Amino acid sequence: MYATPKTFAATDNCLRWVKHFCSGVKPEAIAGIDMTYKLGPFYLTTLTFPNPIIVYRNKEGKHPTTLAAIMTSVTNEQPDYEYMARCLVFLL
């Protein structure tokens, strides 16, 4: 087995929002993880959520999606997503 480079990036504020809005017994938002972006030799995985503190002007109760975090990797395999999960557990 060999190590493959991975990166995880998120601002402190976005991580606070994810923790505040997407956790607990009755979360205000559901976070989504999308692992389908292939960028040349890399894969990009995003963590997004509908941000309850922002509302569309013409769509009452509809919240725009906020990009909370990204991860890059050179493979598209289970250890890559385990890495992202460890980053989130550690940071949240």
Buried (B, 14 or more C-beta within 10 A) or exposed (E): EEEEEBEBEBEEEBBEBBEBBBEEEEBBBEBEBEBEEEEEEBBBBBBBBBBBEEEEEEEEEEBEEBEBBBBBBEEEEEEBBEBBEEBBEEBE
